[in-house]
Amino acid sequence: MSRIVVASRSFSGNPALRAELVARYGAATFTDSPTVLRGDPLIALLRGHDRAIVGLEPIDERVLTEVPELRVISKYGVGLDGLDLDAIARHGVRLGWLGGVNRRSVAELTLMFAIALLHRVPESFALLRAGGWDKFVGRELTGRTVGIIGCGHVGQELVRLLAPFGCRVLANDIRDYPEFYRAHQVEPAPLQRVLSDAEVVTLHVPLDRSTTGMIGPAEIALMRKGTVLINAARGGLVDEAALAAALASGHLAGAAADVFQAEPAASPALLSLPTFLGTPHIGGSSAEAQLAMGRAAIDGLETARLVGDGWPC
């Protein structure tokens, strides 16, 4: 009989997901920690279980060595940067993962960010809250050039949401999606051209060795004055100090982030700026996305596969 443990706080706190898991398996252990477990506390929770559902909890060599009975890991959420895939492969642990299950929720948040930044909502609210009253002149999203860096699940969903706005869409991705691009009038372009041509730049790539710090001072300098930058993917993609400097100087008209380099902390320099809009990693936190991610994680306990041969990717 499987011994299942749920380390994810979001899954454990969702009554519907708990009920569905118990209905399928009869019993499970759920975390009651108010914070993301790491190291010894995570190992203590996982011990004695052969299958686990994890969210932001880091699974590394030490965890797998200390809990050899763990044979299946199923991911709640789409980000894999907290999992040491090489270690998981070495230990022969199977992984359950399904990409794109929260794509609509993240794409909607990104669209909101774009409209709010162009209409200068963060500045207007900061002024109003301070007792001031002024009508900032914003810009419409309609007809703008939008640059999407990473046109996978979320990027493609954002393209669909942008359709009524008549935007010119540039996309940069290490993969090619020719059929999708043709069907939705998307222009594939090198990163440099996306950065230099777009009026709205939004990031939708995973965090790995190739993408860490991919938007730094040099990349920001390529962006035209007045561009807005959005990051609803992973915090480590953007140099936060360089971004704060570009906002403070007025080179960038605005920026929004749902993710930060040192979560759960957020950059004080960014938060102090009236042209910055931040949220605490809520992109996948819609009720609909939580159910979709949770059900995918439940299914992943059975459909998990050995890591390797380009999977997961």
C-alpha positions in Angstrom: 0.0 0.0 0.0 1.3 3.4 -0.9 2.3 5.8 1.8 1.7 9.3 0.5 2.8 12.6 1.9 2.0 16.1 0.7 4.7 18.7 1.4 3.1 21.5 -0.6 1.4 24.1 1.7 -1.1 25.2 -1.1 -2.2 21.6 -1.8 -2.5 20.8 1.9 -4.6 23.9 2.6 -7.1 23.1 -0.2 -10.0 21.1 1.2 -11.2 19.9 -2.3 -7.7 18.6 -3.2 -7.3 16.9 0.1 -10.6 15.2 -0.3 -9.8 14.0 -3.8 -6.5 12.6 -2.8 -7.9 10.7 0.2 -10.8 9.4 -1.9 -8.4 7.9 -4.3 -5.8 6.6 -1.9 -7.6 6.2 1.4 -5.1 8.2 3.5 -2.2 10.7 3.2 0.0 12.8 5.4 -0.4 16.5 5.0 2.0 19.3 6.0 0.8 21.8 8.5 3.9 24.0 8.2 3.2 27.8 7.6 6.4 28.0 5.6 8.1 26.1 2.9 10.0 23.2 4.4 13.7 22.7 3.6 16.5 20.5 4.8 15.9 18.6 8.1 12.2 19.5 8.6 11.5 18.4 5.0 13.4 15.2 5.5 11.5 14.5 8.7 8.1 15.0 6.9 9.1 12.8 4.0 10.5 9.8 6.0 8.3 6.7 5.9 6.6 7.6 2.7 7.2 6.2 -0.8 5.3 8.9 -2.7 5.3 12.6 -2.2 3.6 15.7 -3.7 5.9 18.7 -3.5 5.5 22.4 -4.4 8.3 24.8 -3.7 10.2 22.4 -1.4 13.7 21.8 -2.7 14.5 18.1 -3.5 18.2 17.6 -3.7 20.9 14.9 -3.2 20.7 15.1 0.6 17.0 14.7 0.8 17.0 11.7 -1.5 19.9 10.1 0.3 18.2 10.6 3.7 14.8 9.2 2.5 15.7 6.2 0.3 12.2 4.9 0.6 10.9 7.8 -1.5 10.3 6.4 -5.0 7.9 8.8 -6.6 7.8 12.6 -6.5 4.8 14.5 -8.1 5.1 18.2 -8.7 2.4 20.6 -7.6 3.0 23.5 -10.0 5.0 23.8 -13.2 8.4 25.1 -12.0 11.2 22.5 -11.8 14.0 24.8 -10.6 13.5 23.5 -7.0 14.2 19.9 -8.1 17.7 18.5 -8.6 16.8 16.5 -11.7 20.2 14.9 -11.9 20.0 13.6 -8.4 16.4 12.4 -9.0 17.7 10.5 -12.0 20.7 9.0 -10.1 18.4 7.7 -7.4 16.0 6.2 -9.9 13.1 8.2 -8.4 10.2 8.7 -10.8 8.8 12.2 -11.4 5.2 13.2 -12.1 5.0 16.6 -13.8 2.7 18.3 -16.3 3.6 21.6 -17.8 1.2 24.4 -18.5 -1.5 23.6 -16.1 -1.6 27.2 -14.7 -1.0 28.9 -18.0 -4.3 30.9 -18.1 -3.9 32.2 -14.6 -0.3 33.4 -15.2 -1.2 34.8 -18.6 -4.1 36.8 -17.2 -1.9 38.3 -14.5 0.6 39.3 -17.1 -2.0 41.0 -19.2 -3.2 42.9 -16.1 0.4 44.0 -15.4 0.8 45.2 -19.0 -2.4 47.3 -18.9 -1.7 48.6 -15.4 1.8 49.7 -16.2 0.9 51.4 -19.5 -1.9 53.3 -17.9 0.4 54.2 -15.0 -1.8 52.7 -12.3 1.1 52.1 -9.8 2.1 55.8 -10.0 -1.5 57.0 -9.8 -2.2 54.9 -6.8 0.9 56.0 -5.0 0.1 59.6 -5.5 -3.6 59.1 -4.5 -2.5 57.2 -1.4 -0.2 60.1 -0.4 -3.1 62.6 -0.7 -2.3 63.9 -4.1 -4.4 64.2 -7.2 -3.1 64.3 -10.8 -4.1 62.7 -14.0 -1.1 60.9 -15.4 -1.3 60.4 -19.2 -0.9 56.8 -19.9 -0.9 54.6 -23.1 -3.2 52.0 -24.4 -2.1 48.4 -24.9 -4.0 48.4 -28.2 -1.6 48.4 -31.2 1.6 48.2 -29.0 4.5 45.9 -29.9 4.8 43.2 -27.2 7.9 41.1 -26.9 7.4 37.6 -25.3 10.6 35.9 -24.2 9.6 32.3 -23.8 6.7 31.3 -26.0 5.8 28.0 -24.4 2.6 27.3 -22.5 2.2 30.7 -20.8 3.6 32.7 -23.7 1.2 31.1 -26.1 -1.7 31.7 -23.8 -0.7 35.3 -23.5 -0.7 35.6 -27.3 -4.3 34.4 -27.4 -5.3 36.9 -24.8 -3.6 39.7 -26.7 -5.6 39.0 -29.9 -8.4 41.6 -29.3 -5.8 44.3 -28.7 -4.3 44.2 -32.2 -0.7 44.1 -30.9 2.3 43.3 -32.9 3.8 40.3 -31.1 7.5 39.4 -31.2 8.6 36.1 -29.7 11.9 34.7 -28.7 12.3 31.0 -27.7 15.0 28.3 -27.9 12.3 26.2 -29.5 10.5 27.0 -32.7 6.7 27.0 -32.9 6.1 27.7 -36.7 2.5 26.5 -36.9 1.5 28.5 -33.8 3.4 31.6 -35.0 1.7 31.5 -38.4 -1.8 30.9 -37.0 -1.5 33.9 -34.6 0.7 36.3 -36.6 3.6 36.1 -34.2 7.0 37.2 -35.4 9.9 35.0 -34.2 12.9 37.3 -33.5 16.4 37.2 -31.8 16.5 38.3 -28.2 18.2 41.6 -29.1 15.5 42.6 -31.5 12.7 41.7 -29.0 14.4 43.9 -26.4 15.1 46.8 -28.8 11.7 46.8 -30.6 9.1 45.9 -28.0 7.2 48.5 -25.9 6.2 45.7 -23.5 8.6 43.0 -22.7 7.4 40.0 -20.7 9.4 36.9 -19.5 8.0 33.4 -19.5 11.1 31.1 -19.3 12.2 28.6 -16.7 15.1 29.4 -14.4 18.2 27.4 -15.2 21.9 28.0 -15.9 21.1 29.5 -19.3 18.5 32.0 -18.1 19.7 33.1 -14.7 20.4 36.8 -14.8 19.4 36.9 -18.5 18.0 40.5 -18.1 20.8 42.6 -16.7 22.3 46.1 -17.3 23.3 45.3 -20.9 19.9 43.9 -21.8 18.0 46.8 -20.2 20.1 49.3 -22.1 18.9 47.7 -25.3 15.3 48.5 -24.4 13.9 51.7 -25.8 13.1 54.5 -23.3 9.6 54.1 -22.0 9.5 50.3 -22.3 7.7 48.3 -19.5 9.2 45.0 -18.3 7.1 42.2 -16.7 8.4 39.1 -15.0 5.8 36.5 -13.9 8.2 33.6 -14.4 11.1 33.3 -11.9 12.9 35.9 -9.8 16.4 35.0 -10.8 15.9 36.0 -14.4 16.3 39.7 -13.7 19.0 41.7 -12.1 16.9 43.5 -9.6 19.5 46.2 -8.9 19.8 47.0 -12.6 16.0 47.1 -12.9 15.6 49.5 -9.9 18.3 51.8 -11.4 16.5 51.8 -14.8 13.2 52.7 -13.2 14.7 55.4 -11.0 16.4 57.0 -14.0 13.2 56.9 -16.1 14.8 54.7 -18.8 12.0 52.2 -18.2 8.6 53.6 -17.7 7.5 50.8 -15.4 8.0 47.2 -14.3 6.0 44.5 -12.7 7.1 41.3 -11.0 5.2 38.4 -9.4 8.5 36.8 -8.5 11.7 37.9 -6.7 15.3 36.7 -6.3 15.0 36.0 -2.6 11.4 34.9 -1.9 9.6 35.3 0.4 11.5 38.6 0.6 11.0 41.2 -2.1 13.5 43.9 -3.2 13.1 47.0 -1.0 14.6 49.1 -3.8 12.0 48.0 -6.2 9.1 48.3 -3.8 10.1 51.9 -3.0 9.6 53.0 -6.6 6.2 54.4 -7.7 6.6 52.9 -11.2 7.0 49.3 -9.9 4.1 46.9 -9.3 4.8 43.7 -7.3 2.8 40.7 -6.2 3.8 37.9 -3.9 4.1 35.0 -6.4 0.3 34.8 -7.0 0.4 33.9 -10.8 -0.7 30.3 -10.3 -2.9 31.1 -7.2 -6.2 31.4 -8.9 -8.8 28.9 -7.5 -9.0 27.3 -11.0 -5.2 27.0 -11.4 -4.8 25.5 -7.9 -7.3 22.8 -8.7 -5.7 22.1 -12.1 -2.2 21.9 -10.5 -3.4 19.7 -7.7 -5.3 17.3 -9.9 -2.2 17.0 -12.1 -0.1 16.3 -9.1 -2.6 13.6 -7.9 -2.5 12.0 -11.4 1.3 12.3 -11.4 1.6 9.9 -8.5 0.5 7.2 -11.0 1.9 8.5 -14.3 5.4 9.5 -12.9 8.3 8.6 -15.2 12.0 8.2 -14.8 14.0 11.4 -15.6 16.2 11.2 -18.7 16.3 11.3 -22.4 15.2 15.0 -22.5 12.3 14.5 -20.0 11.1 16.6 -18.3 11.6 19.6 -20.5 
